[in-house]
Amino acid sequence: MKTGSSSRESHEKKFANPHWAIGQFLAYQRKRFGFDSQTEFARRLGISRFYLSNIESGRTPLKLKTAWECCRLLDIHPDFLISKGSLNPGPFSVIEEPARESVEKLVTVHSTADFLSAWRPISSVVLEAMPVPIGADPEKDIDTVTSLGNTGGVNSEISKLIVRLKRATSKPGSKAALARFLGVERPRISEYLSGEKEPGGNNALLILQWVQEQERQKQKP
């Protein structure tokens, strides 16, 4: 009885693990494309079979650069991979130049970032999955994403982001909404706003995305 309970808990933890879910979907797409062997697919990606096995089993998070190369090799859109098939079923080639060049620069800079955390803000800025606010400078936003993604951030860019964040969180309930979006406790948002604590790379990217969405909503008639 104890063994059965332990087994059930193990299965529940596995299904709740987002890295396991994305890894299983990647394995499915790999086989669907014709790569039955992990060894051959890993060789084409320039990684070890052991590393690929850990990604597909959820033991190792899928990194941004590896995910990008997987999408290129399997001819699928990164949105398709991250949504596990519910978004953007088009081929990799739908990402046209110069957008692809811009994404690849970011992928190179943030190659070891967690794909599940890093792709959404990059996509929203560069591929305009979420429109850039009227009057915004897309090139400047791309530079901002690059700067914010570096470990520890860049002070000037963080300062600019906090100014925008203060405006975006002036509405009642917005700080709580941001906390839920980031998956952090409400007091952490106050720490960011007061300058007591700086958001790390992934959180800074997500905050930028959230702020852009608030600014976009404000532009609506």
C-alpha positions in Angstrom: 0.0 0.0 0.0 2.8 2.3 0.9 4.6 1.4 -2.4 1.5 2.2 -4.4 1.1 5.6 -2.7 4.7 6.4 -3.3 4.4 5.5 -7.0 1.3 7.6 -7.4 3.0 10.6 -5.8 6.0 10.1 -8.2 3.6 10.1 -11.2 1.9 13.3 -9.9 5.2 15.1 -9.5 6.2 14.0 -13.0 3.1 15.3 -14.7 3.3 18.6 -12.7 6.9 19.2 -13.9 6.8 21.6 -16.9 10.2 20.5 -18.0 9.0 16.9 -18.2 6.0 18.0 -20.3 8.1 20.0 -22.8 10.7 17.2 -22.9 8.0 14.6 -23.7 6.6 16.8 -26.4 10.0 17.4 -27.9 10.6 13.6 -27.9 7.3 13.1 -29.7 8.2 15.7 -32.4 11.6 14.1 -32.8 10.1 10.7 -33.5 7.4 12.3 -35.7 10.1 13.9 -37.8 11.9 10.6 -38.3 14.6 10.7 -35.6 13.8 7.5 -33.8 17.4 7.5 -32.3 18.3 10.0 -29.6 21.9 9.5 -30.6 21.4 10.8 -34.2 19.2 13.7 -33.2 21.7 14.7 -30.4 24.6 14.5 -32.9 22.8 16.8 -35.3 22.2 19.3 -32.4 25.8 19.1 -31.3 24.9 17.8 -27.8 25.4 14.4 -26.1 22.8 11.7 -26.2 22.9 11.7 -22.3 22.1 15.4 -22.3 19.2 15.0 -24.7 17.9 12.1 -22.7 17.8 14.2 -19.5 16.0 17.0 -21.4 13.3 14.6 -22.7 12.9 13.0 -19.3 12.5 16.4 -17.6 15.6 16.0 -15.4 17.4 18.9 -17.2 15.5 22.1 -18.3 15.5 22.8 -22.1 17.9 25.7 -22.7 17.1 28.5 -25.2 19.8 27.7 -27.7 19.1 24.0 -27.7 15.4 24.7 -28.2 16.1 27.0 -31.1 18.2 24.4 -32.8 15.6 21.7 -32.2 13.0 23.9 -33.9 15.3 24.6 -36.8 16.1 20.9 -37.2 12.4 19.7 -36.8 11.1 22.7 -38.9 8.6 23.8 -36.2 8.0 27.2 -34.7 9.3 27.8 -31.1 5.7 28.9 -30.2 4.6 25.4 -31.3 7.2 23.8 -29.1 6.6 25.9 -26.0 2.8 25.5 -26.2 3.1 21.8 -26.8 1.3 22.0 -30.1 -1.5 24.5 -29.4 0.1 27.6 -31.0 1.8 28.4 -34.4 1.7 25.1 -36.2 3.5 26.7 -39.1 7.1 25.7 -40.1 10.3 27.3 -38.7 10.6 29.2 -42.0 7.6 31.5 -41.2 10.1 33.5 -39.0 11.4 35.8 -41.7 14.5 37.9 -41.9 15.4 40.2 -40.3 13.3 39.0 -37.3 15.2 35.7 -37.4 18.5 37.5 -37.2 17.3 39.5 -34.2 16.1 36.4 -32.4 19.4 34.5 -33.1 21.4 37.4 -31.6 19.3 37.1 -28.4 19.5 33.3 -28.5 23.3 33.6 -28.6 23.4 36.0 -25.7 21.0 34.0 -23.6 22.0 30.5 -24.9 21.8 28.9 -21.4 18.6 30.6 -20.3 15.6 28.3 -19.5 13.5 28.1 -22.7 10.2 28.1 -20.8 11.1 31.4 -19.2 13.1 33.2 -21.9 11.1 32.5 -25.1 7.9 34.4 -24.2 9.4 37.8 -23.7 11.8 37.4 -26.7 8.8 36.4 -28.9 6.7 39.3 -27.7 9.3 41.9 -28.5 11.0 40.6 -31.6 8.3 38.6 -33.3 5.5 40.9 -32.1 3.4 38.1 -30.7 2.2 40.9 -28.5 2.2 44.2 -30.3 4.7 46.8 -29.3 3.0 49.9 -27.9 2.4 52.8 -30.2 5.4 55.2 -30.3 7.8 52.5 -29.0 11.1 51.9 -30.7 11.3 48.2 -31.5 15.1 48.3 -31.9 15.4 49.9 -28.5 13.2 47.3 -27.0 15.3 44.5 -28.5 18.4 46.1 -27.0 16.6 46.4 -23.7 15.7 42.6 -23.7 19.4 41.8 -24.4 20.6 44.0 -21.5 18.0 42.8 -19.1 18.7 39.2 -19.8 22.3 39.5 -18.7 23.0 38.1 -15.2 22.5 40.9 -12.7 21.0 43.2 -15.4 22.4 46.5 -16.5 21.7 49.3 -14.0 20.6 52.0 -16.5 18.2 49.6 -18.2 16.8 48.3 -14.9 16.2 51.9 -13.8 14.3 52.7 -17.0 12.2 49.5 -16.5 11.4 50.4 -12.9 10.1 53.8 -14.0 7.8 52.2 -16.5 6.8 49.6 -13.9 5.8 52.3 -11.4 3.5 53.8 -14.0 2.1 50.4 -15.0 1.4 49.4 -11.4 -0.4 52.6 -10.4 -3.8 51.0 -10.8 -5.3 49.2 -7.8 -4.8 45.5 -7.9 -2.0 45.7 -10.6 0.8 44.8 -8.1 -1.0 41.7 -7.1 -1.6 40.8 -10.8 2.1 41.2 -11.5 3.0 39.1 -8.6 0.8 36.3 -9.9 2.2 36.7 -13.4 5.8 36.3 -12.0 4.9 33.6 -9.5 6.3 35.6 -6.6 5.0 36.9 -3.3 3.3 40.3 -3.4 6.0 42.0 -1.2 8.6 41.1 -3.8 7.0 43.6 -6.2 7.3 46.4 -3.6 11.0 45.5 -3.2 11.4 45.9 -7.0 9.5 49.2 -7.0 11.5 50.7 -4.1 14.8 49.6 -5.5 15.5 47.5 -2.5 15.9 44.5 -4.7 16.6 44.2 -8.5 14.8 41.5 -10.6 17.1 38.8 -11.9 17.5 38.1 -15.6 14.4 36.0 -16.2 12.1 38.1 -14.0 13.3 41.3 -15.7 12.4 39.8 -19.1 9.0 38.8 -17.8 8.4 42.2 -16.1 9.3 43.9 -19.4 6.7 41.8 -21.2 4.1 42.5 -18.6 4.8 46.3 -18.7 4.5 46.3 -22.5 1.1 44.6 -22.3 -0.1 47.2 -19.8 1.1 50.0 -22.0 -0.5 48.4 -25.0 -3.9 48.1 -23.1 -3.6 51.8 -22.2 -3.2 52.7 -25.9 -6.5 51.1 -26.8 -9.3 53.6 -27.5 
